[in-house]
Amino acid sequence: MKNGKLVTYLGFCIRARNIVFGVDDIDAQRKGVFVLLCDNALGASSVKTLQKAKERLGCPVIAIRAGMLGEYLNRPAVKAVGIKDKNLASAILKEAENEQDWIINSELYSGGVN
């Protein structure tokens, strides 16, 4: 089931070009990313890369149930995104607090997200 507010917030990020798609592009960012969203089905090497990016950027990670992030974005292959707008990142974090299937500030481990 889609979360309407999250879909709207992600749509705003896409239209404003304030989103970074994919683990490699997130890893290339040095600053300006305020929250990371990742799919629960993220592979082990991607988890390791995302963990390093999380520590370097100093931003929270929201883990979303497998397959849902791609559905929210209408891009099934996307497993991780970074939000570059501070206000939209704050709104997404607030929305995530109300979702039972999402894990905020999860500890990433090899083979997926807690």
C-alpha positions as CSV (number, residue, x, y, z in Angstrom):
1,M,0.0,0.0,0.0
2,K,1.4,3.4,-1.0
3,N,1.8,6.2,1.5
4,G,0.3,9.2,-0.2
5,K,2.3,11.8,1.7
6,L,5.6,10.1,1.0
7,V,4.8,9.7,-2.7
8,T,4.0,13.4,-2.8
9,Y,7.2,14.4,-1.0
10,L,9.3,12.2,-3.3
11,G,7.6,13.7,-6.3
12,F,8.5,17.2,-5.1
13,C,12.1,16.1,-4.7
14,I,12.2,14.7,-8.2
15,R,10.7,17.8,-9.8
16,A,13.0,20.1,-7.9
17,R,16.0,17.8,-8.6
18,N,16.7,17.5,-4.9
19,I,17.1,13.8,-5.0
20,V,20.1,11.5,-5.6
21,F,19.3,8.1,-7.1
22,G,21.4,5.0,-6.3
23,V,24.1,4.0,-3.9
24,D,26.9,5.0,-6.2
25,D,25.6,8.5,-6.6
26,I,24.9,8.8,-2.9
27,D,28.5,7.7,-2.2
28,A,29.7,10.5,-4.5
29,Q,28.0,13.2,-2.5
30,R,30.2,15.0,0.0
31,K,27.6,17.2,1.6
32,G,24.0,18.4,1.3
33,V,22.1,15.1,1.8
34,F,19.8,15.3,4.8
35,V,18.2,11.8,4.8
36,L,18.8,8.5,3.1
37,L,16.0,6.1,2.1
38,C,16.9,2.5,1.3
39,D,15.1,-0.7,0.3
40,N,15.2,-3.6,2.8
41,A,16.4,-5.8,-0.1
42,L,19.7,-3.9,-0.5
43,G,22.7,-6.1,-1.2
44,A,25.7,-6.6,1.1
45,S,28.2,-4.4,-0.8
46,S,25.6,-1.7,-1.3
47,V,24.8,-1.8,2.5
48,K,28.5,-1.3,3.2
49,T,28.7,1.7,0.9
50,L,25.6,3.2,2.2
51,Q,26.8,2.8,5.8
52,K,30.0,4.8,4.9
53,A,27.9,7.5,3.2
54,K,25.6,7.7,6.3
55,E,28.6,8.3,8.6
56,R,30.3,10.8,6.3
57,L,27.1,12.8,5.6
58,G,25.8,12.6,9.2
59,C,22.2,11.9,8.2
60,P,19.6,9.4,9.2
61,V,18.7,6.3,7.2
62,I,15.1,5.1,6.7
63,A,14.8,1.5,5.8
64,I,11.6,0.7,3.8
65,R,10.1,-2.7,3.3
66,A,11.5,-4.6,0.2
67,G,10.2,-3.3,-3.1
68,M,8.3,-0.3,-1.7
69,L,10.8,2.4,-2.4
70,G,10.8,1.6,-6.1
71,E,7.0,1.6,-6.0
72,Y,6.9,5.0,-4.3
73,L,9.2,6.4,-7.0
74,N,7.6,4.6,-9.9
75,R,11.2,3.3,-10.6
76,P,11.3,-0.4,-9.6
77,A,15.1,-0.7,-10.0
78,V,15.9,2.0,-7.4
79,K,17.0,0.7,-4.0
80,A,18.4,3.8,-2.4
81,V,17.9,7.6,-2.6
82,G,19.3,10.6,-0.8
83,I,17.1,13.7,-0.2
84,K,18.9,17.0,-0.7
85,D,16.2,19.4,0.5
86,K,16.3,20.0,4.2
87,N,12.5,20.8,4.5
88,L,11.4,17.8,2.5
89,A,13.8,15.6,4.4
90,S,12.3,16.8,7.7
91,A,8.8,16.1,6.4
92,I,9.8,12.6,5.2
93,L,11.3,11.9,8.7
94,K,8.1,13.1,10.4
95,E,6.0,10.9,8.1
96,A,8.4,7.9,8.8
97,E,7.7,8.1,12.5
98,N,4.1,7.2,11.8
99,E,4.9,4.2,9.6
100,Q,5.2,0.8,11.2
101,D,7.0,-0.8,8.3
102,W,9.8,1.8,8.3
103,I,12.9,1.7,10.4
104,I,14.6,5.0,11.2
105,N,18.3,5.2,11.9
106,S,18.6,1.5,11.5
107,E,22.0,-0.1,11.9
108,L,23.0,-1.4,8.5
109,Y,24.5,-4.9,8.3
110,S,25.8,-7.2,5.6
111,G,23.0,-8.7,3.6
112,G,20.3,-6.1,4.2
113,V,18.9,-3.6,6.6
114,N,17.6,-4.4,10.1
